[in-house]
Each structure stands twice: as C-alpha cells, then as structure tokens.
Amino acid sequence: MQDIRQIRNQLLASCDWTQLVDAPLSDAQRATWSTYRQALRDITEGVIDPEEVIWPDRPNTELRGTQ
C-alpha cells in the first residue's frame, strides 16, 4: 500500500500547477484536472490487492495560448 501512496503522491505533485490561479487553463480544464486529482487521492480506498489498482487517466489538455 505504501508503494501506491508513493506513486499517487508523485502524480499529484506533478500536476499541482494545474490548480494555481494563474495556470494557463480554462475553467473546464481546471475542473477536469481537479477531478483527476480527487480520483488520485481516493485511489487507496477499498484496495484489496495493490497489484490490481486501476489508475485514473491523466487529462490531456492543451494549454491556452499555445496553439
């Protein structure tokens, strides 16, 4: 279970920037990332077999102003 938490924490840290006020994301994109981050936080609930954890898909969003 510790390995799952470690991976989860790394994934959360890698997308912390998505929740910053000045992140170049639309409100909808920020909400998508927020949902993903909540799924990561909930990942350890109800886990019986750590080998069968189903990780949420990381959002694929284009940044505003980079098109």
N, CA, C and O of each residue as an XYZ file, in Angstrom:
268
protein
N       0.828     -1.196      0.000
C       0.000      0.000      0.000
C       0.874      1.262      0.000
O       0.502      2.289     -0.567
N       2.025      1.164      0.638
C       2.941      2.305      0.679
C       3.400      2.689     -0.725
O       3.541      3.873     -1.032
N       3.635      1.683     -1.584
C       4.047      1.962     -2.963
C       2.968      2.731     -3.712
O       3.267      3.643     -4.483
N       1.715      2.358     -3.483
C       0.603      3.049     -4.139
C       0.563      4.504     -3.702
O       0.389      5.400     -4.529
N       0.723      4.739     -2.423
C       0.712      6.119     -1.916
C       1.877      6.929     -2.476
O       1.726      8.108     -2.794
N       3.028      6.294     -2.594
C       4.200      6.995     -3.123
C       3.974      7.398     -4.586
O       4.260      8.531     -4.972
N       3.465      6.472     -5.387
C       3.175      6.783     -6.788
C       2.113      7.869     -6.871
O       2.245      8.818     -7.644
N       1.059      7.727     -6.070
C      -0.012      8.723     -6.044
C       0.516     10.106     -5.696
O       0.157     11.095     -6.335
N       1.359     10.167     -4.694
C       1.906     11.458     -4.275
C       2.759     12.091     -5.373
O       2.735     13.307     -5.561
N       3.506     11.267     -6.091
C       4.310     11.784     -7.205
C       3.412     12.307     -8.330
O       3.681     13.357     -8.913
N       2.349     11.566     -8.624
C       1.414     12.012     -9.666
C       0.721     13.312     -9.264
O       0.548     14.208    -10.090
N       0.329     13.411     -8.005
C      -0.287     14.652     -7.529
C       0.686     15.833     -7.617
O       0.323     16.920     -8.067
N       1.910     15.602     -7.186
C       2.908     16.673     -7.219
C       3.184     17.138     -8.648
O       3.438     18.319     -8.881
N       3.134     16.210     -9.598
C       3.441     16.561    -10.981
C       2.355     17.420    -11.634
O       2.576     18.008    -12.693
N       1.192     17.489    -11.002
C       0.126     18.313    -11.587
C      -0.407     19.360    -10.609
O      -1.503     19.886    -10.805
N       0.352     19.665     -9.567
C      -0.035     20.726     -8.633
C      -0.285     22.040     -9.363
O      -1.199     22.788     -9.015
N       0.525     22.315    -10.369
C       0.443     23.579    -11.098
C      -0.939     23.803    -11.723
O      -1.327     24.946    -11.965
N      -1.685     22.725    -11.984
C      -2.982     22.864    -12.660
C      -4.020     23.563    -11.799
O      -5.037     24.032    -12.310
N      -3.771     23.636    -10.502
C      -4.740     24.245     -9.607
C      -4.362     25.667     -9.189
O      -5.056     26.293     -8.388
N      -3.272     26.162     -9.733
C      -2.864     27.532     -9.433
C      -3.751     28.518    -10.190
O      -4.192     28.242    -11.306
N      -3.999     29.637     -9.586
C      -4.872     30.648    -10.179
C      -4.363     31.114    -11.540
O      -5.159     31.362    -12.445
N      -3.051     31.233    -11.692
C      -2.503     31.747    -12.949
C      -2.091     30.648    -13.935
O      -1.377     30.920    -14.901
N      -2.538     29.408    -13.696
C      -2.240     28.324    -14.643
C      -2.962     28.612    -15.961
O      -4.102     29.076    -15.948
N      -2.317     28.343    -17.090
C      -2.909     28.664    -18.392
C      -3.958     27.641    -18.822
O      -3.846     27.021    -19.880
N      -4.990     27.477    -17.972
C      -6.052     26.516    -18.240
C      -7.404     27.207    -18.164
O      -7.585     28.161    -17.408
N      -8.343     26.721    -18.949
C      -9.710     27.224    -18.850
C     -10.342     26.662    -17.571
O      -9.789     25.763    -16.938
N     -11.491     27.199    -17.207
C     -12.180     26.683    -16.019
C     -12.539     25.206    -16.188
O     -12.451     24.431    -15.235
N     -12.942     24.820    -17.397
C     -13.302     23.424    -17.662
C     -12.077     22.519    -17.536
O     -12.164     21.427    -16.975
N     -10.946     22.971    -18.052
C      -9.725     22.182    -17.948
C      -9.293     22.050    -16.493
O      -8.885     20.975    -16.055
N      -9.383     23.137    -15.753
C      -9.016     23.101    -14.329
C      -9.922     22.122    -13.578
O      -9.460     21.398    -12.696
N     -11.210     22.100    -13.926
C     -12.152     21.176    -13.283
C     -11.813     19.726    -13.627
O     -11.918     18.843    -12.775
N     -11.409     19.482    -14.868
C     -11.014     18.128    -15.275
C      -9.816     17.659    -14.470
O      -9.776     16.525    -13.993
N      -8.838     18.548    -14.326
C      -7.663     18.202    -13.520
C      -8.040     17.997    -12.052
O      -7.496     17.112    -11.392
N      -8.948     18.793    -11.549
C      -9.381     18.662    -10.164
C     -10.035     17.297     -9.933
O      -9.803     16.663     -8.904
N     -10.849     16.847    -10.885
C     -11.484     15.536    -10.802
C     -10.438     14.427    -10.814
O     -10.527     13.470    -10.044
N      -9.455     14.560    -11.688
C      -8.356     13.586    -11.764
C      -7.607     13.529    -10.434
O      -7.305     12.448     -9.928
N      -7.310     14.703     -9.873
C      -6.567     14.755     -8.621
C      -7.371     14.129     -7.471
O      -6.797     13.475     -6.600
N      -8.691     14.326     -7.468
C      -9.525     13.710     -6.433
C      -9.522     12.196     -6.585
O      -9.480     11.472     -5.590
N      -9.567     11.717     -7.817
C      -9.508     10.266     -8.055
C      -8.185      9.698     -7.546
O      -8.152      8.594     -7.004
N      -7.096     10.448     -7.718
C      -5.809     10.000     -7.179
C      -5.842      9.938     -5.658
O      -5.350      8.982     -5.059
N      -6.425     10.962     -5.035
C      -6.487     10.964     -3.572
C      -7.333      9.808     -3.043
O      -7.076      9.294     -1.954
N      -8.346      9.397     -3.814
C      -9.246      8.328     -3.386
C      -8.726      6.932     -3.751
O      -9.369      5.937     -3.416
N      -7.591      6.840     -4.422
C      -7.111      5.585     -5.001
C      -6.905      4.475     -3.969
O      -7.034      3.300     -4.315
N      -6.596      4.801     -2.738
C      -6.323      3.762     -1.743
C      -7.582      3.251     -1.041
O      -7.518      2.277     -0.291
N      -8.709      3.890     -1.272
C      -9.946      3.462     -0.616
C     -10.451      2.163     -1.238
O     -10.653      2.088     -2.450
N     -10.650      1.171     -0.432
C     -11.208     -0.091     -0.891
C     -10.248     -0.993     -1.647
O     -10.669     -1.981     -2.248
N      -8.961     -0.664     -1.623
C      -7.988     -1.504     -2.323
C      -7.736     -2.766     -1.514
O      -7.353     -2.706     -0.346
N      -7.957     -3.908     -2.152
C      -7.700     -5.195     -1.514
C      -6.376     -5.756     -2.016
O      -5.556     -6.242     -1.236
N      -6.180     -5.681     -3.325
C      -4.963     -6.200     -3.950
C      -4.222     -5.047     -4.633
O      -4.679     -4.555     -5.665
N      -3.100     -4.610     -4.085
C      -2.363     -3.484     -4.666
C      -1.945     -3.705     -6.122
O      -1.690     -2.740     -6.842
N      -1.874     -4.948     -6.555
C      -1.493     -5.254     -7.935
C      -2.618     -4.943     -8.916
O      -2.387     -4.886    -10.123
N      -3.830     -4.741     -8.408
C      -4.982     -4.526     -9.279
C      -5.534     -3.102     -9.206
O      -6.695     -2.863     -9.539
N      -4.718     -2.182     -8.780
C      -5.138     -0.785     -8.720
C      -5.365     -0.275    -10.139
O      -4.537     -0.494    -11.024
N      -6.473      0.395    -10.348
C      -6.768      1.000    -11.646
C      -6.547      2.504    -11.502
O      -7.315      3.209    -10.848
N      -5.479      2.966    -12.131
C      -5.122      4.377    -12.035
C      -5.997      5.209    -12.968
O      -6.289      4.775    -14.082
N      -6.417      6.392    -12.537
C      -7.214      7.252    -13.423
C      -6.356      7.754    -14.585
O      -5.138      7.882    -14.462
N      -7.001      8.033    -15.701
C      -6.294      8.575    -16.860
C      -5.957     10.041    -16.624
O      -6.795     10.828    -16.184
N      -4.720     10.382    -16.926
C      -4.270     11.768    -16.801
C      -4.937     12.601    -17.900
O      -4.918     12.207    -19.066
N      -5.522     13.741    -17.546
C      -6.157     14.581    -18.564
C      -5.155     15.011    -19.642
O      -3.983     15.254    -19.358
N      -5.629     15.095    -20.844
C      -4.810     15.553    -21.961
C      -5.406     16.890    -22.413
O      -6.311     16.932    -23.247
N      -4.889     17.963    -21.854
C      -5.420     19.279    -22.184
C      -4.360     20.134    -22.846
O      -3.191     20.124    -22.461
N      -4.800     20.877    -23.856
C      -3.900     21.832    -24.483
C      -3.915     23.105    -23.652
O      -4.965     23.537    -23.177
N      -2.769     23.687    -23.486
C      -2.675     24.926    -22.723
C      -3.193     26.080    -23.546
O      -3.005     26.123    -24.762
N      -3.844     27.012    -22.884
C      -4.321     28.209    -23.586
C      -3.149     29.008    -24.093
O      -2.130     29.138    -23.414
N      -3.294     29.541    -25.285
C      -2.273     30.416    -25.847
C      -1.090     29.682    -26.448
O      -0.092     30.311    -26.798
N      -1.179     28.349    -26.580
C      -0.050     27.606    -27.148
C      -0.397     27.007    -28.498
O       0.369     26.209    -29.039
N      -1.532     27.380    -29.040
C      -1.969     26.805    -30.319
C      -1.356     27.511    -31.483
O      -1.619     27.153    -32.631
